[in-house]
Amino acid sequence: MEKTKALGLFLCVAAMAICPQVKAITPNPLVSGGVKAIADGTETDYLTDGSLINWKYSTAKKIAFQLKEGPTKLRINWESLGDCAWATNFTTGCGHSGTALSDFKIFTSANSTNGVDGDWTLATEVKGNPVMARGVDIDFAGKSWFRIESEKEVGQILEVQAFDMSNDGDDTWFFMGTSISQMGIKQQDTDSTTADLIHARHPDFTPAMLRGGIGCINSTEVVAHLGEYLEYAGNVKYWAIEMGTNDAWGGGDWNVGTFEKNMQTIIDSAKAHGITPVLARIIATNPAKTDGGWQINPKFLDVIDNLTQKNGLPKGPDFYSYFEAHPELLANDGVHPNGETGGGKAMHRLWAEALAPLYATSSIPTSSSSEPETPGSSSTTEFIALTAPAAAFVQLQGQNIVVSPQLPGEVTFSLVDMTGHVVANTRAYVQQGATHSFAVQAPAGSYIATVRGPGGKASINVRFK
């Protein structure tokens, strides 16, 4: 087993054809993975472990995070739970509930030792935020702590991420969608997100990812709320858009003209604000389970294809073809991705595969420590991943992954092949200072290995020969 560079599986053979009108992506490194978080005086790893498991949330009104000094600007992203919908009042098709992190301030400090003491400066204040996932920018020059404070109820905060924006990074994404994305992209059963998969293939990049699925919403309602979308998710570079299931519901084509007009309006609005939209082909249904046996009318798919070409957009994932071929990944209603059978994982993988060409043409030189091992070199390789720089001391030793966590607790190891299928998934409780060896047996090929411990998680590409 040896460490490899990002796989060249998704190169832009003809950049102008496959990645039209898209400039190189500038990285914005994740600097908060696995860092110390103090929530109302209690240390927690829930908020920086990269997991959206729905019982691992915080309701604390004061949450402080300690980072390494260095970044001059940060993008602070957060994800709240609610009922997993991004907004509660954008659609009349079904009701949504949840308390957003609505009114709060962010302070920074250069000399705090515990997130409470020291001198603190107001970096920004947010009022009246209604959405469950958002990002804000703050100045961070000379600072090492930031603290989120609210006098109101904050809801259930699942994750907070800080990205280094010192070099004006634009690897920032908002995943607009329907209940397909609400259930698939914000699905706790997913081990590796689109951002994780991109990072594993292209280690220089850690996409800042916001989940924006809303159950029952259609393109007409999105257009009606474009002002809010732009206000609360307009500071990203890319909108990854999954839309159309509710417009095409029932299998007819009576609404296809309205859908096309609405999608063009969304594209025009995004571009006018410097945002590059990427359109996914509408997910297929399973007619054996849908009411009346309906399937997406192909005219809606033609709209997506034509708009992508007409507007010079990067090509998005083909959810239709994949889920048509894999109906077992859909739930009992025949429409939504099934978390238990890997529907959400497939969506993340398909997004990562579709977006990978953008990174293949944006890669920056890596350090010598990222070079692949040469034949005959030592089989023991230490790695430190950007997603969790202090999670554990990890070594690859032949067919084993050896972990020495800095904190005691449960450590999980998963191995995912490049099609997104989980080859190995195991766990063990490891004492602080102790080591544990995970034995791995897999066919020859390339994989993404993920180790998750009390301090966070780390992912890396590995290869069996």
N, C-alpha and C positions, 0 to 999 in steps of 0.2 A: 504494500500500500504506500502511496507517495502523494505528497501534496502537489497540486497542479495549479497553474494559472487559470483564469476564467476560460471556460470552454469556448471554442470558436464555432459553436454549432449554429449560431444565428447571425452570421456575418451579412452585412449588406453587400450583396454581390454587385448590385447596381444602385448605388446610394440614392441617386435622384429618382429612381423608380420606386424603390421600396421605402425610402425615408424622405419623401419630398418636402421641401421647404422647411426642414427642421434643422436648427443649428445644434452644434455639439452641446451636450449637457454638462454643466459645471457642477461638480460634486458639492454636497453639503454634509460632511461627516456627522454621523450620530455620535454624540459625546456623553450621553446619559445612560447608555445601556448598563444595567447592573450597579449603578452608583447608589450611594447612600441617600435615602429619603427619610425625612423626619416628619411624621404626620401627627399633629397635635401632641408633640413631645415624644412620640413612640417611633422607633425605627422600623421601617417596613421595606420589603423587597417587592411587594405587589405591584407597585407603580412603575417599576423600571425593568421588569423581567421579560418584556416583550410579549406577554400573554394577555389575551382578552377573556380568559375563563371567567364566567359571570359571577362567581362567588369571591373572586379576588379583586375587590374594589375598596375604595376609601371614601368615607364621608367627612373626613377631617376638613376643618375650615382654615387651617394653616398647615401648609405642606412645603418643606424646605428641601432643596437638593444641592448637594456638594459636587462640584465639577473640578476638573483640573484647570488651573489658570491658563489662558492662552487665547481662546476665541474673543474677538472684539464685538461680534454680533451673534445673537442666537435667534433661531426660530423655535418657539415653544408650541408643540402640538399636544393636544389632549383628546382622549376618547372617553365619553361617558356611556353608561349602559342604557338606562331607560328601558324601552321595549326593543332596542336595537335600531329603531328608526332614527334618521338624522334630524328630522324635524317633526313636530307633533301636529302641525296645523296647515300643512301644504296641500293636503288632499282631503276630499270629502268621501272618498271611496271606502275608507275604513278609519277607525279611530286609533290614535296613538297616544301614549302616555310617557311621562318621564320628566325628571327635574334636571335642567341644564345647569352648568356652571355659568351663571348669568351675570353676576355683578362681583367683580374682584379686582384686586391690585396685584402687581408683581413687583417685588422689591429685590435688590441685589446687594451683596456685601463682599468686601475684600478681606475682612478680618474676623468673621464669625468662626467659632470653633464647634458650634453645636446646632446651628440653624436658628438660634434664638438670640444669643449675645452678639456683641459687635455693633458696628455701624451699618445702617441700611439706607439705601437710596431708592426712591420710587422710580421704577423703570417704565411702567405703563399702567393704565387703568382701563378696564373694560366694563361697560354698562349695557344692560339689556340684551345680553347674548341669548338667543333662543335655541341654538343648535347643539347637538351632542358631540360634535367633533369640529375642531377649528385650530388654526395656528396664528400666533401673534409674534411679532419681532421685537426684540429689546437690545439695547446697547449693553455690552458685557466687558468692555475693555478694563483690564486690571481687576476683574471680579472673580470670585470662586464659588459663590453661592447665589441661588435665586430662590425666592419664596413666594408662593401663591397664597393670598389672604382674601377671605370673604367673610362678611358679617351675616350673610344669608345662607340658607341651606344650599349645599353644593351638589346634591344628587349623589350618584354612585360613579366615582371617577375610576375608570379601569386602568388607564395608562397615561403617563406623561413622558414625552420625549423632547430632548433638546438637540438641535442640529446647529453645527458651526456654520454660520453664514458670513464669515469674515471675508470670503472671496466672492460674495454675491452668488452663492450657489442657487441653482434653479432646478434641482432634482426634486421637485415638489409636485404632489399629485393629489387630486380630489376624485374619488370614485363615485360619480353620480349614478344613481340607479333606482330600480324599483325594489319590490320585495325579493326579487332574485338576488340582488346585491345585498339587501338587508340580511337575508338568511345565508348567503354564500360567502360574501366578502367579510362580513362581521360575524363569522361563525367560529365559535370557540373550539370546535373539533379540528380546526386547521393547525397542523404543526408548523408549517412553513408558509408564510404569506408571500404575496407578490414581491414585496420589498426584500424578504429573506432570500428568495430565489434569485432575484437580480443581484443581490450582494454576493451570493455564493458564486455566481458566474462571473461577476465583475467586481472584485473586492474593493476597488477604489470608490464604489458608489453605495450609499445607503439611502434609498429613496424615502422621502418624508411623505407618508401616506395617510390620507384622511378618508374615512369611510362614510359615504353619503347616500346609502340606500334608504328608500321610503316605500313601505308597502302600500300598494293600490295606486300609486301616483302614475299619471300618464303624461304624455308630452305637452298636452294643452295646459295642464296644471304647472308643469315646469316653466313654461313660457310665462304664465301668470305670476310666477314667483321668481323670475330671473333676477329681479332687483335684489332679492334676499340671497340668492345663490352667489351673486357677484359680491355682495357686501360681506358675506361670511366665508366664502370659499374662492374669492377672486384674487387672492394674493399668492396663488400657486401658478406654476408654469403650464401644467397639463390637467385637462379634465378627461378622465377615462370614463366613457359614458356607456352604460347598459340601459337601453330604453326601448320600449315597444311592445312588451308582453301585454300590457293592459290596453294599449291602442289596438292591438290585433286580436284581442280576446274573442274567442268563439270561432275563429277561422275564416271570417269573411274579409272582404276588401273594401267595404263601404267607407272606411275611415282612412284609407291609405293616403289620399290627397292632403288631408289635414295633418297627418303624421309627417309627411314630407315637408310641408310648409313650416311646421313647428320645429323640426330638427334643423332646418336651414336657419331659422331664427336663433336657435341655441348656438349653432356654429358661428354665425355672424357676430353675436354678442360676445362670445368667448374670444374670437379673434380681435375684436375691437378693444378688448382689455388685455391684449398680449398673451392670451391663453391659447394653447394648442389643444384642440379637442381630438380624441381618438374614439372611434365608434366601434362597439362590439356588435357582431351579428346576433340577432335575437335568439335566445335559447330555444331549442326545440322542445315540444311537449312530448308526452308519451300517450298517444291516442288510445291505447288500451286502458288507460286510467282516467283520462279527462272526461268531463261531463259531455256526453254526446260524441265523444271520439274526435274532438277538434285538434287541429294542428295549425301552426303559424302559416298564414297565407304567404306564398313565395313573393308576392308583390311587395311586402314589407321588407323582405331581405334585399330585393332589388333596390329599394330606396336607400338602404344603408350602403350598399355597394356603390351606387351611383353618386351619392353625396360624398363618400370618401374620395372617389376619383375626381369628381368635379371640383372639390374644394382643396385638392392637393394634401389630404390628411394622411398621416401614418396609418397603416392598415391595422385594425384591431383584431381581437380574437374571434374565431368562428365558433361561437357557442352552439349555433344551430347544428352544424355537421357533427360536432363531437357528441353532443347529448342525444342526437338522433341515433347515433351508433351505439350509445351507452345509456339506454333508458333505465338501467338498474341504478344509475346515480341520481335519479329523480325520486321525489317523495311519493307517497301514496296518492296525492292529488294529480300526479302526472305533470306538474308544472314547475315546482320549486326544487332546488338542489337538496339532496338528502345528506345531512351531515354524517350520519352513521355509516353510509356506504361510500363516502368520499366525494360528494358533489361539490362541496365548498373547496376542497383541496384542488379539484380539477379546475375550478374557475380561477383560483390563484395561479395555478400552473399555466393555464392558457393565456392569462394576461401577461405573465412573465415571458412566455415564449413570443408573444406578439410584440412586446415592448423591447425585447432584448436587442434588436437591430439598432435602436437608438443609442444604446450603450456601446455596442460594438464599434460604432464610428466616433465615440466620445471618450474612449479609454485613454487615461493618462499613464505615463510610465510608472511602473511599480518599483519598489526598492528591491535590493538584492535578496532580502529575506523572503520575498514572494516568488523567487525563481523556483521552478520545479526541481526536484531532486534528480541528479544524474544517475545512470545505472552504476551500481556498485557503491553508492553512497550509503551512509548509515540509515538503518530502518527506523531510527528514533528521531522524530521531528517534533519540536515544540512549536505551537502556534498561539498567537494572541489575536482574537477577532475583534473588529471594530464594534460589533454589536454588544460585546460584554467584555471590556478589557480587563476586568478584575474578577471574572466569574470563577476561574479555576486555572490550575496548571494542567495543561492537557498535552499528552504525547501520543503519537502514533507509533506503535511498536509491532511491526509485522502485521499480524491479523488482529491485533488488539488495540483498543483505545483506552489509555490509562488516564484517570482523572484524579487530581488532588485538589479538592475544593478549599477555598480560603475560609468558608463558613460551613459548619456542619449542617446536614440536612439531606433531603432526597435529591438524587441526581438522576436525570433521565437521559437516555441516548437513543437517537433515531437515525436511521439511514434511509434516504429517499433516492430512488433512481431518477434519471433525468426526464422521465415521463411523469414524475410526480407520485409514483407508487411507493408506499412504505415497505421497505425490505426488512428492516429490523426496528423494533421499538421495545426497549426494556428499561428498567429502573433499579436503583439500589440506594439504600441509606448509607452515607459515608460520613464518618466522624471527621472533625476538623484535624488537618494534618495527616490523615490517613490517605491511602490510595485505593482505588478500585479499578479493576480491569474488565472492560466489556469486550468479550470475544465476538468477532464478527465473521460470518461466513456468507459470501455472496458471489455470484458469477462475476467473471471479468467484466470490467466496465467502469464508468464514471458515476459518482454518487455525491450527494450532499449530506455530510455528517453534521448533526446538530446535538450539542450537549447543553442541557439546561440544568442549572443548579440554583442554590439559594441566592447567589449574587447576580444572576442573569442568565443569558444564553449566548452561545457562540456557534457559528456555522462556518464550514469550510468545505471546499471541493476535495474529494479523495478519489483515488483510482485503484482498482484491483487489476492486477495483471494475471 
